[in-house]
Structure formats: C-alpha cells, structure tokens
Amino acid sequence: MKAFLRKLIPIEKRLTFFRFINRIFFAFCGLFPIKNRVLFYSIRADGKLLENSRMVYDALDCEKIIWANKLPHPQKIQPKVCFYLLTSKVIVTDDYCRYMRSLKLRRGQKLIQIWHAGGAFKSFGLDAPSKLTEAQERATHSQYSAVIVTGEDCRKFFAGAFGVSEEICLPLGLPRTDKLLAEKDLMKEHFFKTHPEFSGKKIYLYCPTFREIKGERIVYNAGIDWQKLNDSLFENEIFILKRHPMMDYDMLGGKFEKIFDLSDESTLELAAACSVMITDYSSVSHDAVLLGKPSVFYCPDYKEYERDFYLKFPDDLPGELITDDGELLESIRRAEKDPPVDRMEKFRIGQVGACDGHSTERVAELIMSWMK
C-alpha cells in the first residue's frame, strides 16, 4: 500500500503535506508549558549516554531525562522526541541534533553542545565533506546557546565548524576527562584485575577512527599484516585493538596469541592501562597526552584522507607519523622508550588546556544557572 501511494502522490506533494502536519504538531507542542528539566539528547548509543554526557547528567541535581537512540529514528518515535525538545528548559546534546533543522526553540529554552570529541584536530561540521547541504548544516547548529570546547585555542575552530559566534564557544573542558584524571590509577587497576593474563605486559593500544568517502561511511582496511605483527611482538608485549563505535565490523580476521580486539571495553580504562597509544585521526590522542602516554600516528591513507586538519599535520602531532605497517612496531617501541615529552606538552596545552579535572563542574554550573 505504501509503495502504491508513493507512486500515486509525487514526492513534492508528500513533503509539503508532512511539513504542514509538522507545523500543526509543533504548534500543538507550544501549548504545553516549558518544564524546568534538562533533556539529554544523544545519537551515540541506544538507551544510554556515553561517558561525556553521563558525567554531566550525574552531576545535575534537577529533573532530567535521557533520549538516546541511534539514527535512523523510526517515524513513530519522532513526535515524542520533538515534544521533549519543545517542552524542556535545557537541551544537552553531544552530536548532531537533526530536529533543530525544522524546530524553532521557544523563548527561554537553551541548547548546549558538549561535543563528544576533545580539541580541534580534524575538520568537522561546515569544514568537512558532508551529505548535508550547507543550509542544513547551519540549521542544525544555529540555535546553540553554548558550545563547550577544551581550550582557548579551539574556540575559533568550533565557531567556524558550526557557523556560530566565537563568544558562545566556552573553554570549559571535556567532562569525560575528569574521570580519566581523577581515577586513572583505579581504572588501570580494574583493567588488570579483569585481565590478569595481561599483568606485567606492555600494552600497545590501537584506536583507529572510522573512514568516509564523500560523507558515506566505508569499511576501513588498516593494511596491517596481523600475523606478522603478532609473531614480532615480544613475550612481554600485547597489542589491543579498540575500534571506533561506528566501526561495527571485524578488522582482525582471525584470532592471535598477542593481539586482541577489546572494542566493547571502556576507552578510558584501556587508555589508563596502555603503555603507548596508536591512533590515526582520532581524538583519543588527547586522552593519551592528559595521561602522559606517548602516541604513534599510524596513517597509511594520510595522502588520501579527505578531511583537513586544524593543526599543522603532522608537525604539531604529539608523536611520530607512520604510513608503513612494517615500521609500526619499531616506532611504538621508540615512543615507549623515549617519549617526545616537549611535543606532548605543547599539544596538551593547545588542544585540551581547559581539561583540569573540573570540567564537569563548570558545565553543570552553567546548566543550573539556566534552570533558575
């Protein structure tokens, strides 16, 4: 029946009809009072907030609700989330809130963006390739009351990426880093209690990020000879893979004695336990510098990577850039033996200088100031 109606009614008329229905529904929502509550909207996971938003959620002493669903959202739940968005005093998001392209917030409402990644590293938003038009991109971000960034140097880049004023980009720090700084020893201890077989080993943690071509996600082949790497590791060395949450596919293609995929485990715990962080274009490098851990940047697709960078890449990185997997292990061992301390400190100050262990407190205070 749906297919028949699609053929019968042109798409332009269907879109006009749905826009009309939406306007009626939004007007209906406007009849309800704005509740003095905080709505946490996230598309990062189903049914739960990830560490960054969760830290803020737990710190707030007020009425609060969670709306966490990965995209695409079924049509039957969309009216409900729109109702919450139009009747909550404060909305907190850690990613794109697509509904802002068609919803106009009511007088007195506040929308705060606590972006899930720290620093201003690789380009995003208006500065990166996207399936969205520029108008859609700008509409997504145009109603922010505040954008939380991790350092003074990052403000101008977030302002440009979201198309907003630099004045609302506030260097309050990344909430999730508070736990990393305060509980790093406990997290490391917990990791080795959970994995006693790794006790006494040097942990090399590999955290690649997802890949896209013209905004479309693709399967990433790291180009690593896993068997050769496994055979080259010493008895006191372990290589752990932690895939980005959007990389929902197997990268190893088999089981190995010294290489393990622990993608379901906490990134913070893994970072606390590792000896060296290996990544590419991921913001986990910020976790590493906050912990004083050396990083190696394995980027075999460096010349083809479609995003630009806000820093001078690779000169400003806190570690060595490697494009050949044959050089990877020796680079890791060099970093572990002789960390580039000066480069790491310069990167920390510029990228995550506001992450001092009190970021959650500052963000929570800002939200509560709007609730009064």
C-alpha positions as CSV (number, residue, x, y, z in Angstrom):
1,M,0.0,0.0,0.0
2,K,2.8,2.4,0.9
3,A,4.6,1.7,-2.4
4,F,1.3,2.3,-4.3
5,L,0.8,5.7,-2.5
6,R,4.4,6.7,-3.3
7,K,3.8,6.2,-7.0
8,L,0.4,7.9,-6.9
9,I,1.4,11.0,-5.0
10,P,4.5,12.9,-6.2
11,I,7.3,13.4,-3.6
12,E,6.9,17.2,-3.6
13,K,3.3,16.9,-2.6
14,R,4.2,14.3,0.1
15,L,6.9,16.6,1.5
16,T,4.5,19.6,1.5
17,F,1.9,17.6,3.3
18,F,4.3,16.4,6.0
19,R,5.7,19.9,6.5
20,F,2.1,21.0,7.1
21,I,1.5,18.3,9.6
22,N,4.7,19.1,11.4
23,R,3.8,22.8,11.7
24,I,0.5,21.8,13.3
25,F,2.2,19.4,15.7
26,F,4.9,21.9,16.6
27,A,2.1,24.5,17.3
28,F,0.4,21.9,19.5
29,C,3.5,21.3,21.5
30,G,3.8,25.1,22.0
31,L,0.5,24.9,24.0
32,F,2.3,23.0,26.8
33,P,4.4,24.8,29.4
34,I,8.2,24.5,29.3
35,K,9.2,22.2,32.1
36,N,12.1,23.1,34.3
37,R,14.0,20.0,33.3
38,V,17.1,19.0,31.3
39,L,16.8,16.8,28.3
40,F,19.9,14.8,27.2
41,Y,19.6,14.0,23.5
42,S,22.2,11.6,22.0
43,I,22.6,9.5,18.9
44,R,25.8,7.9,20.1
45,A,24.2,4.8,21.6
46,D,20.8,3.2,22.2
47,G,19.3,3.6,25.6
48,K,22.3,5.1,27.4
49,L,24.6,8.1,27.5
50,L,28.3,7.7,26.7
51,E,30.9,9.0,29.2
52,N,30.9,12.7,28.3
53,S,27.2,13.3,28.7
54,R,26.9,10.8,31.5
55,M,29.3,12.8,33.6
56,V,27.2,15.9,33.3
57,Y,23.9,14.0,33.8
58,D,25.2,12.6,37.1
59,A,26.4,16.0,38.3
60,L,23.0,17.7,37.9
61,D,20.6,17.9,40.8
62,C,17.4,18.6,39.0
63,E,14.7,17.0,36.9
64,K,16.4,15.3,33.9
65,I,15.6,12.8,31.2
66,I,17.6,10.8,28.6
67,W,16.7,10.4,25.0
68,A,19.4,8.2,23.5
69,N,18.7,6.5,20.1
70,K,21.0,5.8,17.2
71,L,19.8,7.0,13.8
72,P,17.7,6.5,11.8
73,H,14.8,7.1,14.2
74,P,11.5,5.3,13.4
75,Q,8.7,7.7,12.4
76,K,6.6,6.5,15.4
77,I,9.1,7.9,18.0
78,Q,9.8,11.2,16.2
79,P,6.8,13.1,17.6
80,K,7.8,12.1,21.1
81,V,11.3,13.4,20.9
82,C,10.0,16.6,19.3
83,F,7.6,17.0,22.2
84,Y,10.5,16.7,24.7
85,L,12.7,19.1,22.7
86,L,10.0,21.7,22.7
87,T,9.0,21.4,26.4
88,S,12.4,21.1,28.1
89,K,14.1,24.2,29.6
90,V,17.6,23.0,28.7
91,I,18.6,20.5,26.0
92,V,22.1,18.9,26.1
93,T,23.5,17.2,23.0
94,D,26.9,15.6,22.3
95,D,26.4,15.3,18.5
96,Y,24.1,16.5,15.7
97,C,20.5,17.1,16.7
98,R,18.8,16.9,13.3
99,Y,15.5,18.0,14.6
100,M,16.9,21.5,15.1
101,R,16.7,21.9,11.3
102,S,12.9,22.1,11.5
103,L,12.2,23.0,15.1
104,K,12.4,26.6,16.4
105,L,13.2,26.7,20.1
106,R,10.8,28.6,22.3
107,R,11.6,31.7,24.3
108,G,13.6,30.8,27.4
109,Q,14.9,27.4,26.1
110,K,18.6,26.7,26.0
111,L,20.6,24.3,23.8
112,I,24.1,23.3,24.8
113,Q,26.5,21.3,22.7
114,I,29.1,19.3,24.6
115,W,30.8,17.8,21.6
116,H,31.9,14.2,22.1
117,A,35.5,14.8,20.9
118,G,38.1,17.0,22.5
119,G,40.3,19.5,20.9
120,A,40.2,21.0,17.4
121,F,42.1,18.3,15.5
122,K,40.4,17.1,12.2
123,S,37.8,19.2,10.4
124,F,34.1,18.7,11.0
125,G,30.8,20.4,10.5
126,L,30.9,23.1,7.8
127,D,34.6,22.5,7.3
128,A,34.3,18.8,6.3
129,P,32.7,16.8,3.5
130,S,29.1,16.0,4.3
131,K,25.9,14.6,2.9
132,L,24.1,17.7,4.2
133,T,23.8,20.9,2.3
134,E,25.4,24.0,3.8
135,A,21.9,25.3,4.7
136,Q,21.1,22.0,6.5
137,E,24.4,22.1,8.3
138,R,23.9,25.6,9.5
139,A,20.3,25.0,10.6
140,T,21.5,22.0,12.7
141,H,23.8,24.3,14.8
142,S,22.3,27.8,14.6
143,Q,20.3,27.6,17.9
144,Y,23.1,26.8,20.3
145,S,23.2,28.8,23.4
146,A,26.7,27.5,24.3
147,V,29.3,25.2,22.7
148,I,31.7,23.6,25.1
149,V,35.3,23.4,23.9
150,T,38.5,22.1,25.5
151,G,40.8,25.1,25.2
152,E,41.0,28.7,24.3
153,D,42.8,27.9,21.0
154,C,39.8,25.7,20.0
155,R,37.1,28.4,20.1
156,K,37.6,29.9,16.7
157,F,37.6,26.4,15.0
158,F,34.4,25.3,16.7
159,A,32.8,28.6,15.8
160,G,33.7,28.1,12.1
161,A,32.7,24.4,12.0
162,F,29.3,25.2,13.5
163,G,28.7,28.6,11.9
164,V,28.2,30.3,15.3
165,S,29.7,33.2,17.2
166,E,33.0,32.6,18.9
167,E,31.5,34.2,22.0
168,I,29.3,31.2,22.8
169,C,32.2,28.7,22.4
170,L,33.2,28.4,26.0
171,P,36.5,26.7,27.1
172,L,35.1,24.7,30.0
173,G,36.8,21.4,29.1
174,L,35.7,17.9,28.3
175,P,33.7,16.4,31.1
176,R,34.8,12.8,30.4
177,T,38.4,13.8,31.1
178,D,37.6,14.5,34.8
179,K,37.2,10.8,35.4
180,L,40.3,10.0,33.4
181,L,42.4,12.4,35.5
182,A,40.8,11.5,38.9
183,E,40.6,7.7,38.5
184,K,43.4,6.8,36.2
185,D,45.1,4.6,38.7
186,L,41.8,2.9,39.8
187,M,40.9,2.3,36.1
188,K,44.3,0.8,35.4
189,E,44.0,-1.5,38.4
190,H,40.5,-2.5,37.4
191,F,41.7,-3.4,33.9
192,F,44.4,-5.7,35.1
193,K,42.0,-7.3,37.6
194,T,39.7,-8.0,34.7
195,H,42.5,-9.2,32.6
196,P,45.1,-10.8,34.9
197,E,46.7,-12.5,31.9
198,F,48.0,-9.1,30.8
199,S,49.6,-8.2,34.1
200,G,53.2,-7.2,33.7
201,K,52.8,-6.8,29.9
202,K,53.4,-3.6,27.8
203,I,50.0,-2.7,26.3
204,Y,50.0,-1.2,22.9
205,L,46.6,0.2,22.3
206,Y,45.4,0.8,18.7
207,C,42.4,3.1,18.3
208,P,41.6,3.8,14.7
209,T,38.7,6.0,13.7
210,F,36.1,5.4,11.1
211,R,36.5,6.3,7.4
212,E,34.2,8.1,4.9
213,I,34.2,8.9,1.3
214,K,32.0,12.0,0.4
215,G,30.2,11.6,3.7
216,E,29.5,7.9,3.2
217,R,31.0,5.5,5.8
218,I,33.2,2.8,4.4
219,V,34.9,-0.3,5.8
220,Y,38.5,0.5,6.7
221,N,41.3,-1.9,6.0
222,A,44.3,-0.8,8.1
223,G,46.7,-2.6,5.9
224,I,48.4,-4.4,8.8
225,D,49.8,-7.9,8.5
226,W,48.3,-9.1,11.7
227,Q,50.1,-12.4,11.8
228,K,53.4,-10.8,11.1
229,L,52.8,-8.3,13.8
230,N,51.7,-11.0,16.3
231,D,54.9,-13.0,15.6
232,S,57.1,-9.9,16.0
233,L,55.7,-9.0,19.4
234,F,57.9,-9.9,22.4
235,E,56.6,-12.1,25.2
236,N,56.0,-9.0,27.4
237,E,54.1,-7.1,24.7
238,I,50.4,-7.1,23.9
239,F,48.6,-5.3,21.0
240,I,45.0,-4.3,21.7
241,L,42.5,-3.1,19.1
242,K,39.8,-0.7,20.2
243,R,37.5,0.1,17.2
244,H,35.5,3.3,16.9
245,P,31.9,2.7,17.9
246,M,30.8,3.3,14.3
247,M,33.2,0.5,13.0
248,D,30.8,-2.4,13.6
249,Y,32.9,-4.9,11.7
250,D,35.8,-7.3,12.3
251,M,39.2,-5.8,11.5
252,L,41.5,-8.7,12.6
253,G,40.0,-11.5,10.5
254,G,41.1,-14.2,13.0
255,K,42.5,-14.9,16.5
256,F,46.0,-14.3,17.7
257,E,48.1,-15.0,20.7
258,K,49.2,-11.5,21.4
259,I,46.6,-9.3,19.5
260,F,43.2,-8.8,21.0
261,D,40.0,-6.9,20.0
262,L,38.6,-5.3,23.1
263,S,36.3,-2.9,21.4
264,D,33.5,-3.5,23.9
265,E,35.6,-2.2,26.8
266,S,36.0,1.3,28.2
267,T,38.3,3.5,26.2
268,L,39.2,5.3,29.4
269,E,40.3,2.1,31.1
270,L,42.2,1.0,28.1
271,A,44.0,4.3,27.9
272,A,44.9,4.2,31.5
273,A,46.3,0.7,31.2
274,C,48.3,1.2,27.9
275,S,52.0,1.9,27.5
276,V,51.6,3.5,24.1
277,M,48.6,4.8,22.2
278,I,48.4,4.1,18.5
279,T,45.8,6.1,16.5
280,D,45.3,8.0,13.3
281,Y,42.9,10.9,13.2
282,S,41.0,10.1,16.4
283,S,40.7,12.4,19.4
284,V,41.8,9.6,21.7
285,S,45.3,11.2,21.3
286,H,44.0,13.8,23.7
287,D,43.4,11.2,26.4
288,A,46.9,10.0,25.9
289,V,48.6,13.4,26.4
290,L,46.4,14.0,29.5
291,L,47.7,10.8,30.9
292,G,51.3,11.5,29.8
293,K,51.2,8.5,27.5
294,P,53.2,8.6,24.2
295,S,51.3,8.3,20.9
296,V,52.2,6.9,17.5
297,F,50.1,8.0,14.5
298,Y,49.6,5.2,12.0
299,C,48.1,6.8,8.9
300,P,48.6,4.7,5.8
301,D,45.9,6.7,4.0
302,Y,47.3,10.0,5.0
303,K,47.6,11.4,1.5
304,E,44.1,10.2,0.6
305,Y,42.3,11.2,3.8
306,E,39.5,13.6,2.8
307,R,39.4,15.8,5.8
308,D,41.6,18.7,6.6
309,F,43.2,19.5,9.9
310,Y,43.0,22.5,12.2
311,L,46.6,21.9,13.4
312,K,49.6,21.6,11.2
313,F,49.6,17.9,10.4
314,P,51.8,16.1,11.1
315,D,54.2,18.7,12.5
316,D,52.0,19.5,15.5
317,L,51.3,15.9,16.5
318,P,52.5,14.7,19.9
319,G,54.1,11.7,18.3
320,E,55.6,10.2,15.1
321,L,53.6,9.7,11.9
322,I,53.9,6.2,10.3
323,T,52.4,5.2,6.9
324,D,54.1,1.8,6.5
325,D,52.9,-1.1,8.8
326,G,56.4,-2.5,8.5
327,E,57.7,0.4,10.6
328,L,54.9,0.4,13.1
329,L,56.2,-1.8,15.8
330,E,59.7,-0.2,16.0
331,S,58.0,3.3,16.1
332,I,55.9,2.1,19.1
333,R,59.0,0.8,20.9
334,R,60.8,4.1,20.3
335,A,57.9,6.0,21.7
336,E,57.7,3.8,24.8
337,K,61.4,4.1,25.4
338,D,61.9,7.8,24.7
339,P,58.5,9.7,24.7
340,P,58.6,13.1,23.0
341,V,57.7,15.0,26.2
342,D,58.0,18.5,24.8
343,R,55.8,17.8,21.8
344,M,53.2,16.1,24.1
345,E,53.1,19.1,26.4
346,K,52.7,21.6,23.6
347,F,49.8,19.5,22.2
348,R,48.2,19.2,25.6
349,I,48.2,22.9,26.2
350,G,46.9,23.8,22.8
351,Q,44.2,21.1,22.4
352,V,43.0,20.3,25.9
353,G,44.3,23.1,28.1
354,A,41.0,23.5,29.9
355,C,40.8,19.9,30.9
356,D,42.0,20.2,34.5
357,G,39.7,17.7,36.3
358,H,36.9,20.2,36.9
359,S,35.2,20.4,33.5
360,T,32.0,18.6,34.6
361,E,31.6,21.0,37.5
362,R,31.8,24.0,35.2
363,V,29.4,22.6,32.6
364,A,26.9,21.6,35.3
365,E,27.1,25.1,36.9
366,L,26.3,26.7,33.5
367,I,23.3,24.5,33.0
368,M,22.0,25.1,36.5
369,S,22.3,28.8,36.0
370,W,19.8,28.5,33.2
371,M,17.4,26.5,35.4
372,K,16.9,29.2,38.0
